[in-house]
Amino acid sequence: MPVDLNTSIDFLKQRVDKTRSVQAQIAPTWLWPIKSLAEWDADSASLDVSVEDSLAETAIEANTTAQSTRGDYDTRLAAIHSITVAVVGVMRKRAERKPELGPVVNELSARSDSRKGTEEEGAALLSAWKLEFDGAAFVPGPGLSYDAFRELFYGRAADPLPRRP
């Protein structure tokens, strides 16, 4: 079960505040050797999400950014998977007419259900598309181009095609 960062910070702040409260009660009769009341107050403030630039506020902002980035990444992977399914299907049909493409196409897959698998399938497709299907020259369907897929996959423009002898 994933840990909710807000709940964890709230729990830690409650523990710090209770420990500080106990220390304040016993301070007149007992010396606390680990932290002073001021240090406990500083720890409490760092865990207070309403304090600007506190550790808690920074952690929650970082967590929110990470969740958003993960969502963007998953959306990108879904698009990569969808395109991989379509292009591999077209390549399989092409290989039926050109048997020399069979060994390459037979190594391609579009069945992954994991992030890593989708990346691996996309990388294999890019390689086959570039080296065996002449990259940008092979357009398997409307809106399906090597350069666009490569840019989606890597997040940057396509590299130049290798020159064939």
N, CA, C and O atoms as a DFTB+ gen file, in Angstrom:
660 C
 N C O
     1  1       0.848      -1.173       0.000
     2  2       0.000       0.000       0.000
     3  2       0.893       1.235       0.000
     4  3       1.776       1.351       0.849
     5  1       0.678       2.168      -0.943
     6  2       1.509       3.361      -0.994
     7  2       1.287       4.251       0.233
     8  3       0.186       4.333       0.777
     9  1       2.351       4.900       0.641
    10  2       2.287       5.794       1.787
    11  2       1.865       7.172       1.306
    12  3       2.414       7.691       0.334
    13  1       0.903       7.757       1.976
    14  2       0.459       9.111       1.665
    15  2       1.384      10.082       2.378
    16  3       1.461      10.084       3.607
    17  1       2.086      10.905       1.611
    18  2       3.068      11.816       2.184
    19  2       2.436      12.784       3.173
    20  3       3.033      13.080       4.208
    21  1       1.244      13.280       2.875
    22  2       0.578      14.216       3.792
    23  2       0.303      13.545       5.135
    24  3       0.512      14.154       6.184
    25  1      -0.162      12.304       5.112
    26  2      -0.443      11.575       6.346
    27  2       0.841      11.351       7.128
    28  3       0.857      11.501       8.350
    29  1       1.911      10.994       6.439
    30  2       3.192      10.764       7.106
    31  2       3.713      12.029       7.771
    32  3       4.184      11.988       8.908
    33  1       3.630      13.149       7.070
    34  2       4.095      14.418       7.638
    35  2       3.236      14.802       8.839
    36  3       3.760      15.235       9.865
    37  1       1.919      14.647       8.715
    38  2       1.031      14.958       9.839
    39  2       1.375      14.082      11.049
    40  3       1.436      14.576      12.175
    41  1       1.597      12.799      10.821
    42  2       1.942      11.886      11.905
    43  2       3.254      12.304      12.576
    44  3       3.339      12.355      13.803
    45  1       4.269      12.601      11.771
    46  2       5.560      13.030      12.330
    47  2       5.414      14.322      13.126
    48  3       5.988      14.458      14.206
    49  1       4.649      15.263      12.595
    50  2       4.462      16.537      13.310
    51  2       3.775      16.300      14.646
    52  3       4.163      16.892      15.654
    53  1       2.752      15.436      14.666
    54  2       2.078      15.130      15.932
    55  2       3.050      14.520      16.938
    56  3       3.028      14.877      18.116
    57  1       3.905      13.601      16.479
    58  2       4.879      12.961      17.381
    59  2       5.869      13.986      17.918
    60  3       6.180      13.995      19.109
    61  1       6.366      14.852      17.032
    62  2       7.314      15.890      17.465
    63  2       6.649      16.813      18.481
    64  3       7.245      17.133      19.509
    65  1       5.425      17.243      18.203
    66  2       4.727      18.148      19.119
    67  2       4.460      17.482      20.473
    68  3       4.573      18.138      21.508
    69  1       4.114      16.206      20.484
    70  2       3.873      15.503      21.754
    71  2       5.169      15.339      22.533
    72  3       5.191      15.515      23.752
    73  1       6.254      15.000      21.830
    74  2       7.539      14.862      22.507
    75  2       7.988      16.192      23.088
    76  3       8.505      16.242      24.204
    77  1       7.793      17.263      22.341
    78  2       8.153      18.603      22.826
    79  2       7.307      18.969      24.042
    80  3       7.807      19.558      25.000
    81  1       6.019      18.614      23.997
    82  2       5.125      18.907      25.108
    83  2       5.573      18.188      26.381
    84  3       5.589      18.781      27.460
    85  1       5.932      16.924      26.254
    86  2       6.423      16.169      27.421
    87  2       7.706      16.789      27.940
    88  3       7.887      16.937      29.149
    89  1       8.595      17.149      27.030
    90  2       9.856      17.762      27.458
    91  2       9.594      19.074      28.193
    92  3      10.252      19.362      29.193
    93  1       8.642      19.871      27.710
    94  2       8.331      21.140      28.374
    95  2       7.806      20.893      29.789
    96  3       8.097      21.662      30.705
    97  1       7.027      19.812      29.967
    98  2       6.476      19.497      31.287
    99  2       7.562      19.054      32.267
   100  3       7.512      19.398      33.448
   101  1       8.532      18.302      31.784
   102  2       9.543      17.769      32.711
   103  2      10.811      18.617      32.773
   104  3      11.703      18.329      33.571
   105  1      10.905      19.655      31.944
   106  2      12.113      20.479      31.897
   107  2      12.519      21.061      33.256
   108  3      13.713      21.106      33.554
   109  1      11.574      21.509      34.088
   110  2      12.008      22.091      35.368
   111  2      12.701      21.084      36.299
   112  3      13.500      21.481      37.147
   113  1      12.409      19.810      36.150
   114  2      12.975      18.826      37.076
   115  2      13.972      17.874      36.435
   116  3      14.659      17.126      37.131
   117  1      14.050      17.902      35.095
   118  2      14.931      16.929      34.446
   119  2      15.538      17.547      33.199
   120  3      14.833      18.202      32.431
   121  1      16.800      17.356      32.990
   122  2      17.499      17.898      31.836
   123  2      17.364      16.927      30.661
   124  3      17.685      15.746      30.796
   125  1      16.902      17.405      29.533
   126  2      16.749      16.577      28.337
   127  2      18.041      16.710      27.532
   128  3      18.309      17.784      26.993
   129  1      18.845      15.658      27.433
   130  2      20.175      15.783      26.836
   131  2      20.203      15.803      25.308
   132  3      21.227      16.163      24.727
   133  1      19.127      15.432      24.652
   134  2      19.185      15.272      23.199
   135  2      18.829      16.560      22.462
   136  3      19.574      16.996      21.585
   137  1      17.712      17.164      22.804
   138  2      17.283      18.390      22.123
   139  2      16.704      19.364      23.131
   140  3      16.092      18.985      24.130
   141  1      16.922      20.636      22.826
   142  2      16.310      21.679      23.650
   143  2      14.892      21.922      23.157
   144  3      14.501      21.451      22.089
   145  1      14.122      22.671      23.957
   146  2      12.772      23.029      23.530
   147  2      12.809      23.811      22.216
   148  3      11.946      23.624      21.359
   149  1      13.792      24.672      22.057
   150  2      13.907      25.462      20.822
   151  2      14.159      24.548      19.621
   152  3      13.636      24.786      18.532
   153  1      14.956      23.513      19.824
   154  2      15.219      22.575      18.721
   155  2      13.964      21.776      18.357
   156  3      13.703      21.511      17.183
   157  1      13.181      21.391      19.394
   158  2      11.920      20.700      19.107
   159  2      10.951      21.637      18.390
   160  3      10.218      21.210      17.498
   161  1      10.945      22.923      18.781
   162  2      10.090      23.901      18.102
   163  2      10.496      24.035      16.629
   164  3       9.638      24.140      15.753
   165  1      11.801      24.029      16.365
   166  2      12.285      24.128      14.982
   167  2      11.871      22.890      14.184
   168  3      11.469      23.001      13.026
   169  1      11.971      21.702      14.811
   170  2      11.540      20.472      14.135
   171  2      10.044      20.522      13.829
   172  3       9.611      20.125      12.747
   173  1       9.276      21.001      14.769
   174  2       7.829      21.101      14.569
   175  2       7.512      22.056      13.426
   176  3       6.660      21.764      12.587
   177  1       8.190      23.189      13.393
   178  2       7.956      24.166      12.322
   179  2       8.342      23.593      10.958
   180  3       7.685      23.880       9.957
   181  1       9.403      22.786      10.913
   182  2       9.809      22.215       9.626
   183  2       8.797      21.204       9.108
   184  3       8.758      20.922       7.910
   185  1       7.969      20.651      10.010
   186  2       6.942      19.685       9.608
   187  2       5.559      20.313       9.462
   188  3       4.570      19.610       9.257
   189  1       5.498      21.627       9.569
   190  2       4.228      22.346       9.460
   191  2       4.022      22.759       7.998
   192  3       4.756      23.600       7.480
   193  1       3.031      22.172       7.344
   194  2       2.794      22.461       5.925
   195  2       2.348      23.891       5.680
   196  3       2.412      24.372       4.548
   197  1       1.896      24.580       6.722
   198  2       1.453      25.959       6.530
   199  2       2.603      26.954       6.649
   200  3       2.410      28.144       6.402
   201  1       3.802      26.487       7.024
   202  2       4.961      27.377       7.135
   203  2       5.668      27.414       5.779
   204  3       6.079      26.381       5.251
   205  1       5.803      28.624       5.226
   206  2       6.429      28.779       3.920
   207  2       7.868      28.285       3.942
   208  3       8.627      28.569       4.869
   209  1       8.227      27.536       2.895
   210  2       9.569      26.968       2.722
   211  2       9.944      25.945       3.789
   212  3      11.124      25.644       3.969
   213  1       8.957      25.411       4.495
   214  2       9.262      24.367       5.475
   215  2       9.614      23.075       4.745
   216  3       9.308      22.916       3.564
   217  1      10.247      22.171       5.446
   218  2      10.572      20.864       4.892
   219  2       9.305      20.161       4.412
   220  3       9.302      19.541       3.348
   221  1       8.238      20.256       5.188
   222  2       6.972      19.620       4.819
   223  2       6.416      20.202       3.531
   224  3       5.994      19.459       2.645
   225  1       6.412      21.531       3.417
   226  2       5.894      22.166       2.206
   227  2       6.736      21.757       0.993
   228  3       6.192      21.455      -0.069
   229  1       8.053      21.749       1.151
   230  2       8.949      21.348       0.071
   231  2       8.714      19.893      -0.330
   232  3       8.678      19.576      -1.519
   233  1       8.555      19.016       0.647
   234  2       8.327      17.596       0.365
   235  2       7.004      17.381      -0.367
   236  3       6.929      16.586      -1.304
   237  1       5.971      18.085       0.060
   238  2       4.662      17.925      -0.589
   239  2       4.704      18.463      -2.015
   240  3       4.119      17.862      -2.917
   241  1       5.384      19.582      -2.232
   242  2       5.524      20.110      -3.590
   243  2       6.298      19.127      -4.469
   244  3       5.932      18.900      -5.622
   245  1       7.366      18.545      -3.923
   246  2       8.156      17.561      -4.682
   247  2       7.312      16.330      -4.999
   248  3       7.386      15.794      -6.105
   249  1       6.516      15.884      -4.041
   250  2       5.651      14.725      -4.256
   251  2       4.596      15.025      -5.326
   252  3       4.315      14.178      -6.173
   253  1       4.022      16.210      -5.287
   254  2       3.024      16.600      -6.285
   255  2       3.646      16.638      -7.675
   256  3       3.047      16.167      -8.642
   257  1       4.839      17.195      -7.772
   258  2       5.556      17.236      -9.046
   259  2       5.855      15.823      -9.547
   260  3       5.693      15.533     -10.733
   261  1       6.290      14.951      -8.645
   262  2       6.592      13.564      -9.026
   263  2       5.341      12.852      -9.531
   264  3       5.398      12.133     -10.529
   265  1       4.213      13.045      -8.852
   266  2       2.966      12.411      -9.285
   267  2       2.542      12.920     -10.659
   268  3       2.088      12.143     -11.499
   269  1       2.688      14.208     -10.883
   270  2       2.334      14.788     -12.178
   271  2       3.245      14.246     -13.277
   272  3       2.783      13.897     -14.364
   273  1       4.531      14.179     -12.985
   274  2       5.493      13.656     -13.954
   275  2       5.196      12.201     -14.270
   276  3       5.259      11.792     -15.429
   277  1       4.873      11.417     -13.251
   278  2       4.526      10.010     -13.460
   279  2       3.297       9.901     -14.360
   280  3       3.239       9.030     -15.228
   281  1       2.318      10.777     -14.159
   282  2       1.132      10.771     -15.016
   283  2       1.475      11.097     -16.455
   284  3       0.974      10.456     -17.379
   285  1       2.337      12.104     -16.650
   286  2       2.766      12.466     -18.007
   287  2       3.513      11.302     -18.662
   288  3       3.311      11.008     -19.840
   289  1       4.370      10.650     -17.889
   290  2       5.152       9.515     -18.382
   291  2       4.224       8.364     -18.779
   292  3       4.401       7.757     -19.835
   293  1       3.248       8.071     -17.941
   294  2       2.314       6.988     -18.254
   295  2       1.481       7.313     -19.500
   296  3       1.182       6.419     -20.291
   297  1       1.107       8.577     -19.677
   298  2       0.371       8.990     -20.868
   299  2       1.237       8.795     -22.112
   300  3       0.768       8.306     -23.139
   301  1       2.516       9.188     -22.002
   302  2       3.451       9.004     -23.118
   303  2       3.637       7.528     -23.435
   304  3       3.653       7.142     -24.604
   305  1       3.779       6.695     -22.399
   306  2       3.939       5.252     -22.626
   307  2       2.699       4.639     -23.262
   308  3       2.812       3.735     -24.090
   309  1       1.529       5.114     -22.888
   310  2       0.298       4.612     -23.507
   311  2       0.289       4.933     -25.000
   312  3      -0.130       4.109     -25.813
   313  1       0.747       6.121     -25.356
   314  2       0.823       6.494     -26.777
   315  2       1.866       5.639     -27.498
   316  3       1.636       5.194     -28.623
   317  1       3.009       5.411     -26.856
   318  2       4.052       4.560     -27.446
   319  2       3.503       3.158     -27.684
   320  3       3.727       2.572     -28.744
   321  1       2.790       2.624     -26.705
   322  2       2.229       1.279     -26.847
   323  2       1.219       1.223     -27.997
   324  3       1.242       0.298     -28.809
   325  1       0.351       2.204     -28.056
   326  2      -0.668       2.232     -29.098
   327  2      -0.035       2.274     -30.488
   328  3      -0.461       1.554     -31.391
   329  1       0.969       3.109     -30.654
   330  2       1.650       3.221     -31.948
   331  2       2.414       1.931     -32.250
   332  3       2.430       1.471     -33.392
   333  1       3.043       1.351     -31.232
   334  2       3.773       0.099     -31.426
   335  2       2.835      -0.992     -31.935
   336  3       3.175      -1.725     -32.864
   337  1       1.666      -1.096     -31.332
   338  2       0.676      -2.087     -31.778
   339  2       0.336      -1.873     -33.250
   340  3       0.327      -2.826     -34.030
   341  1       0.058      -0.641     -33.630
   342  2      -0.348      -0.347     -35.006
   343  2       0.787      -0.613     -35.995
   344  3       0.572      -1.260     -37.020
   345  1       1.981      -0.123     -35.702
   346  2       3.088      -0.230     -36.650
   347  2       3.577      -1.672     -36.772
   348  3       3.875      -2.135     -37.873
   349  1       3.660      -2.374     -35.659
   350  2       4.081      -3.780     -35.732
   351  2       3.077      -4.574     -36.573
   352  3       3.480      -5.448     -37.342
   353  1       1.808      -4.292     -36.444
   354  2       0.806      -4.962     -37.271
   355  2       1.037      -4.720     -38.755
   356  3       0.958      -5.651     -39.556
   357  1       1.319      -3.485     -39.125
   358  2       1.585      -3.157     -40.525
   359  2       2.871      -3.831     -40.992
   360  3       2.944      -4.335     -42.112
   361  1       3.877      -3.838     -40.131
   362  2       5.146      -4.487     -40.489
   363  2       4.957      -5.989     -40.715
   364  3       5.581      -6.570     -41.604
   365  1       4.110      -6.604     -39.921
   366  2       3.835      -8.038     -40.099
   367  2       3.200      -8.289     -41.479
   368  3       3.544      -9.250     -42.166
   369  1       2.285      -7.423     -41.861
   370  2       1.664      -7.553     -43.185
   371  2       2.712      -7.359     -44.281
   372  3       2.720      -8.096     -45.267
   373  1       3.579      -6.390     -44.120
   374  2       4.636      -6.138     -45.106
   375  2       5.559      -7.355     -45.203
   376  3       5.998      -7.726     -46.291
   377  1       5.849      -7.973     -44.048
   378  2       6.741      -9.140     -44.030
   379  2       6.114     -10.345     -44.746
   380  3       6.834     -11.220     -45.229
   381  1       4.794     -10.394     -44.816
   382  2       4.139     -11.478     -45.562
   383  2       4.472     -11.375     -47.053
   384  3       4.588     -12.388     -47.743
   385  1       4.624     -10.142     -47.537
   386  2       4.953      -9.931     -48.950
   387  2       6.457      -9.928     -49.202
   388  3       6.901     -10.186     -50.321
   389  1       7.235      -9.639     -48.177
   390  2       8.696      -9.601     -48.294
   391  2       9.279     -10.526     -47.231
   392  3       9.576     -10.068     -46.128
   393  1       9.449     -11.782     -47.521
   394  2       9.891     -12.761     -46.522
   395  2      11.225     -12.423     -45.851
   396  3      11.470     -12.860     -44.727
   397  1      12.085     -11.659     -46.515
   398  2      13.375     -11.296     -45.905
   399  2      13.193     -10.427     -44.654
   400  3      14.107     -10.321     -43.836
   401  1      12.021      -9.810     -44.507
   402  2      11.733      -9.003     -43.314
   403  2      11.221      -9.859     -42.152
   404  3      11.178      -9.400     -41.010
   405  1      10.841     -11.081     -42.443
   406  2      10.260     -11.971     -41.436
   407  2      11.070     -12.120     -40.158
   408  3      10.523     -11.946     -39.069
   409  1      12.376     -12.441     -40.259
   410  2      13.149     -12.623     -39.023
   411  2      13.160     -11.382     -38.120
   412  3      13.136     -11.497     -36.895
   413  1      13.195     -10.210     -38.732
   414  2      13.203      -8.977     -37.937
   415  2      11.830      -8.758     -37.308
   416  3      11.730      -8.492     -36.110
   417  1      10.793      -8.866     -38.096
   418  2       9.430      -8.607     -37.619
   419  2       9.026      -9.645     -36.566
   420  3       8.309      -9.325     -35.617
   421  1       9.487     -10.880     -36.736
   422  2       9.140     -11.919     -35.763
   423  2       9.703     -11.639     -34.375
   424  3       9.216     -12.188     -33.387
   425  1      10.709     -10.802     -34.293
   426  2      11.293     -10.430     -32.998
   427  2      10.537      -9.287     -32.318
   428  3      10.752      -9.006     -31.139
   429  1       9.662      -8.639     -33.064
   430  2       8.914      -7.509     -32.509
   431  2       7.697      -7.995     -31.737
   432  3       7.103      -9.024     -32.060
   433  1       7.345      -7.243     -30.726
   434  2       6.178      -7.559     -29.908
   435  2       5.450      -6.261     -29.592
   436  3       6.036      -5.179     -29.634
   437  1       4.186      -6.383     -29.278
   438  2       3.393      -5.216     -28.873
   439  2       2.370      -5.659     -27.834
   440  3       1.212      -5.243     -27.867
   441  1       2.815      -6.507     -26.913
   442  2       1.890      -7.068     -25.923
   443  2       2.217      -6.679     -24.486
   444  3       1.605      -7.202     -23.555
   445  1       3.137      -5.801     -24.296
   446  2       3.587      -5.483     -22.944
   447  2       2.483      -4.862     -22.091
   448  3       1.599      -4.162     -22.586
   449  1       2.570      -5.141     -20.804
   450  2       1.659      -4.496     -19.859
   451  2       2.442      -3.850     -18.716
   452  3       1.907      -3.620     -17.631
   453  1       3.721      -3.562     -18.981
   454  2       4.543      -2.899     -17.971
   455  2       5.283      -1.721     -18.605
   456  3       5.425      -1.655     -19.826
   457  1       5.746      -0.807     -17.781
   458  2       6.493       0.345     -18.297
   459  2       7.758      -0.113     -19.009
   460  3       8.039       0.298     -20.135
   461  1       8.512      -0.966     -18.336
   462  2       9.776      -1.438     -18.902
   463  2       9.536      -2.197     -20.204
   464  3      10.250      -1.986     -21.185
   465  1       8.542      -3.072     -20.219
   466  2       8.235      -3.831     -21.433
   467  2       7.831      -2.930     -22.584
   468  3       8.241      -3.157     -23.722
   469  1       7.034      -1.914     -22.303
   470  2       6.610      -0.979     -23.346
   471  2       7.817      -0.236     -23.909
   472  3       7.914      -0.033     -25.119
   473  1       8.740       0.171     -23.032
   474  2       9.950       0.847     -23.499
   475  2      10.790      -0.082     -24.368
   476  3      11.300       0.329     -25.411
   477  1      10.935      -1.334     -23.939
   478  2      11.730      -2.294     -24.704
   479  2      11.106      -2.563     -26.073
   480  3      11.810      -2.625     -27.080
   481  1       9.780      -2.723     -26.105
   482  2       9.104      -2.945     -27.381
   483  2       9.234      -1.725     -28.295
   484  3       9.441      -1.867     -29.500
   485  1       9.115      -0.541     -27.724
   486  2       9.268       0.684     -28.513
   487  2      10.669       0.820     -29.071
   488  3      10.846       1.228     -30.219
   489  1      11.677       0.479     -28.259
   490  2      13.067       0.557     -28.721
   491  2      13.314      -0.440     -29.849
   492  3      13.976      -0.113     -30.833
   493  1      12.789      -1.645     -29.711
   494  2      12.941      -2.648     -30.768
   495  2      12.248      -2.186     -32.046
   496  3      12.784      -2.356     -33.141
   497  1      11.064      -1.606     -31.912
   498  2      10.352      -1.088     -33.082
   499  2      11.156       0.008     -33.755
   500  3      11.300       0.004     -34.977
   501  1      11.682       0.949     -32.978
   502  2      12.486       2.024     -33.567
   503  2      13.662       1.469     -34.351
   504  3      13.944       1.928     -35.457
   505  1      14.343       0.496     -33.794
   506  2      15.495      -0.085     -34.451
   507  2      15.098      -0.754     -35.767
   508  3      15.725      -0.526     -36.802
   509  1      14.054      -1.578     -35.719
   510  2      13.594      -2.261     -36.931
   511  2      13.109      -1.252     -37.968
   512  3      13.401      -1.385     -39.157
   513  1      12.368      -0.243     -37.512
   514  2      11.825       0.776     -38.412
   515  2      12.964       1.497     -39.127
   516  3      12.904       1.725     -40.336
   517  1      13.993       1.852     -38.375
   518  2      15.101       2.611     -38.933
   519  2      15.986       1.754     -39.841
   520  3      16.323       2.170     -40.950
   521  1      16.359       0.568     -39.379
   522  2      17.352      -0.218     -40.089
   523  2      16.784      -1.155     -41.155
   524  3      17.440      -1.413     -42.164
   525  1      15.598      -1.653     -40.945
   526  2      15.035      -2.617     -41.892
   527  2      13.906      -2.048     -42.742
   528  3      13.618      -2.558     -43.825
   529  1      13.273      -0.997     -42.251
   530  2      12.147      -0.413     -42.982
   531  2      12.454       1.007     -43.465
   532  3      11.540       1.773     -43.772
   533  1      13.720       1.350     -43.530
   534  2      14.201       2.620     -44.089
   535  2      13.690       3.870     -43.376
   536  3      13.519       4.914     -44.005
   537  1      13.449       3.772     -42.086
   538  2      13.118       4.937     -41.274
   539  2      11.996       5.773     -41.836
   540  3      10.879       5.290     -42.020
   541  1      12.296       7.044     -42.112
   542  2      11.269       8.005     -42.531
   543  2      10.608       7.629     -43.858
   544  3       9.503       8.090     -44.147
   545  1      11.267       6.800     -44.664
   546  2      10.701       6.406     -45.952
   547  2       9.493       5.475     -45.781
   548  3       8.646       5.389     -46.670
   549  1       9.415       4.787     -44.655
   550  2       8.312       3.862     -44.396
   551  2       7.272       4.560     -43.527
   552  3       7.522       4.862     -42.360
   553  1       6.116       4.810     -44.104
   554  2       5.016       5.443     -43.373
   555  2       3.880       4.430     -43.334
   556  3       3.169       4.251     -44.323
   557  1       3.707       3.761     -42.182
   558  2       2.730       2.687     -42.099
   559  2       1.271       3.132     -42.109
   560  3       0.380       2.302     -42.291
   561  1       1.014       4.400     -41.921
   562  2      -0.356       4.888     -41.928
   563  2      -0.398       6.375     -41.659
   564  3       0.618       6.970     -41.299
   565  1      -1.564       6.988     -41.829
   566  2      -1.695       8.432     -41.579
   567  2      -1.284       8.782     -40.141
   568  3      -1.759       8.177     -39.180
   569  1      -0.412       9.746     -40.023
   570  2       0.030      10.200     -38.711
   571  2       1.056       9.295     -38.050
   572  3       1.462       9.549     -36.916
   573  1       1.480       8.241     -38.743
   574  2       2.473       7.321     -38.176
   575  2       3.785       7.486     -38.930
   576  3       3.978       6.900     -39.996
   577  1       4.675       8.281     -38.376
   578  2       5.971       8.486     -39.023
   579  2       7.086       8.116     -38.059
   580  3       6.937       8.198     -36.839
   581  1       8.196       7.709     -38.636
   582  2       9.368       7.343     -37.837
   583  2       9.808       8.522     -36.972
   584  3      10.030       8.369     -35.771
   585  1       9.934       9.696     -37.586
   586  2      10.426      10.860     -36.843
   587  2       9.514      11.215     -35.667
   588  3       9.994      11.517     -34.575
   589  1       8.199      11.178     -35.893
   590  2       7.260      11.514     -34.815
   591  2       7.328      10.474     -33.695
   592  3       7.293      10.827     -32.516
   593  1       7.425       9.197     -34.062
   594  2       7.505       8.153     -33.042
   595  2       8.804       8.268     -32.261
   596  3       8.816       8.126     -31.038
   597  1       9.891       8.524     -32.966
   598  2      11.178       8.656     -32.290
   599  2      11.169       9.855     -31.342
   600  3      11.698       9.781     -30.233
   601  1      10.574      10.939     -31.778
   602  2      10.492      12.119     -30.915
   603  2       9.634      11.838     -29.684
   604  3       9.971      12.266     -28.580
   605  1       8.536      11.126     -29.867
   606  2       7.705      10.729     -28.734
   607  2       8.500       9.832     -27.790
   608  3       8.450      10.001     -26.571
   609  1       9.224       8.892     -28.351
   610  2       9.972       7.921     -27.549
   611  2      11.108       8.586     -26.770
   612  3      11.245       8.369     -25.566
   613  1      11.915       9.387     -27.448
   614  2      13.088      10.001     -26.818
   615  2      12.876      11.434     -26.343
   616  3      13.655      11.939     -25.534
   617  1      11.847      12.081     -26.830
   618  2      11.619      13.465     -26.441
   619  2      12.506      14.441     -27.173
   620  3      12.702      15.568     -26.718
   621  1      13.051      14.018     -28.314
   622  2      13.886      14.923     -29.119
   623  2      13.767      14.515     -30.583
   624  3      13.282      13.429     -30.900
   625  1      14.206      15.377     -31.448
   626  2      14.099      15.125     -32.885
   627  2      14.919      13.898     -33.280
   628  3      15.878      13.527     -32.604
   629  1      14.525      13.288     -34.373
   630  2      15.182      12.069     -34.845
   631  2      16.597      12.348     -35.329
   632  3      16.906      13.430     -35.828
   633  1      17.444      11.342     -35.166
   634  2      18.802      11.440     -35.697
   635  2      18.773      11.126     -37.193
   636  3      17.809      10.542     -37.690
   637  1      19.819      11.509     -37.901
   638  2      19.811      11.245     -39.332
   639  2      19.872       9.728     -39.597
   640  3      20.440       8.965     -38.815
   641  1      19.281       9.331     -40.699
   642  2      19.301       7.917     -41.071
   643  2      20.711       7.520     -41.501
   644  3      21.437       8.328     -42.081
   645  1      21.095       6.288     -41.219
   646  2      22.418       5.852     -41.669
   647  2      22.429       5.732     -43.201
   648  3      21.410       5.442     -43.829
   649  1      23.584       5.958     -43.763
   650  2      23.710       5.822     -45.216
   651  2      23.977       4.361     -45.545
   652  3      24.836       3.717     -44.943
   653  1      23.240       3.862     -46.491
   654  2      23.454       2.477     -46.926
   655  2      24.382       2.470     -48.134
   656  3      24.273       3.330     -49.008
   657  1      25.292       1.505     -48.187
   658  2      26.217       1.442     -49.333
   659  2      25.516       1.135     -50.635
   660  3      26.162       1.051     -51.680
